[in-house]
Amino acid sequence: MKSLASIMLLVALASGCVMPNVNHSGNPFGGGGYRVMIVHESGDLDDLTPEQEVIVFSTAAGSVRHYCELHCAQNNNDPDFRILDPDSPLDRDDPCFTKAKLAAEKKGLKPPYMAVGNGRRGWLGPLPPDTQAALAILKPLGSE
């Protein structure tokens, strides 16, 4: 008899859903705390689909920004959540964001991409196709 997890995976794959693997990259930020970074070319929104624009720009309840503002580690009363242009200087920011950006470059990722880490585990990969897929990556790591 198949386990419930196996059945759920088969249903997800049959429906065309991509299941995120939150273990594959370690913690791209290094140190502790829940952090999220999204990198996209701010001067050229053609690199984002309309659904990805919602990930980047929406501040509504249930959005990626809203989730991150509530769950990311606090640094000087600001959440450790960044949406950056690839050319953004990080010299005045927490070094963990530079580390995540370098990890993305080493992996060969081109914008748009997302990095998530909680101090123990993380995820680093292309920006998910929509809010639901992004939250499916964010929530398991944010609840640990």
N, C-alpha and C positions, 0 to 999 in steps of 0.2 A: 504494500500500500504506500502511495506517495505521501510525503509530508505536505503540510499546508503551504510551507514556503516554496516547495517545488511546484506545486499547483499554481500558486500566485505568480511565480516567475514564468511559467508556461503561458498563462493567460496574458501577462504583460507583454511577452515577446510576440504572441500571436496578434495582439492588438496594435503592434508597432511601437509600443512604449519602450524607451531605453531606460534600463534600471541603472542608477548611478552607483558607482563603486566608491564608497567613501574611504576605503582603506588604501587605495592604490598609490598615493604619492607621499605618505607620511605627512608631517606638518610643514607646509611651505613657509610658515612664518618663524619657525624655530621655537621661541619661548612660549610661555603659558598664556592663557586667555583666549577667548573666542574672538576671532578676527575674520573679516571678509574684505576682499579687494576685487573690484571689477575694473578692468582696463579696456577702454575702447577709444577709437579715434574720434575725438570730439569735433574736429573740423570736417568730418565726412561721415554723416549718419547713414550713408548708403551701406556701410558694413553691418548695420543692424536691421533685422527684420522688424516689422511692426510689433510683433510679440516681444522681441528683445528690447525694443524701445520702452515698453511698459516696465520691464525689469529695471532698466536704467533710470527712468524718469518718474515713475509713479510713486507717490507718497501716501496713497490711500491705505486704509486699514486692510491688512491681508497682503500688502505688497512686499516685495523683497526689501525695499528701504525701511519700511515700517518694522518688519521682523528684525532686521539688523539693528535698528535703533533701540529696540527693546531688549535684545539678547547679547549684543556684542559687549566685550569688556569695556569698561569706562577708563578713559585717559583724560585727566583734567576736565571731568564732567562731559566729555564728548565720547560717543561710541567709537570703538576701533573698527570703523567701516569706511572704506574709501572707494570712490568712483573716480578714476584717473584717466587722463590722456597718457599714451605711452611715453610722451616727451615731458611729462610733469616732473619737475625736480623734487626729489625726496630727501634732500639734504637737511631739511628742517623738520622732518617727520620721524616717527619712531623707526629705528633701523630694521625692524621686522618687516616693514613694507618693502624696503629695498631688497631684503633677502627673498621675499616672495616673488618680486619682479625678476630677480636674477634666476630663481628656480624656473620661472616660466620661460625665460630666454634659453636657459640650458636645455629645457625640454623641447625647444623649438616652437613654442606657442606664439601665434600671432594674434593681435587683437581682433575681435573681442574675446576676452577670456576672464575666468573667475578663479580666485584662490580663496580657500576656506580652511581655517585651522582652529583647533581648540586646545592646543598645548600638547596633546598626545597623538591625535590623528588629524588627517586633513584630506583635502581634495584640491586638485589643480587641473584645469582643463578648459576647453572651449566654453564660452558663455552658453548656458542651456538655451533651448529653443523658446521657452516660455516661463512664466512665473511659476506654474505648477511644478515643472521640472527643476527649476532653481530651488524652490522650497523643499523638494524631495531630497536635495543634497544638503541644504542648510539645516533643516530641522534635526536630523539624526545627530549631527555634529554639535549643534547648539544645545542639545538636551543632555549631553554627557557631563 
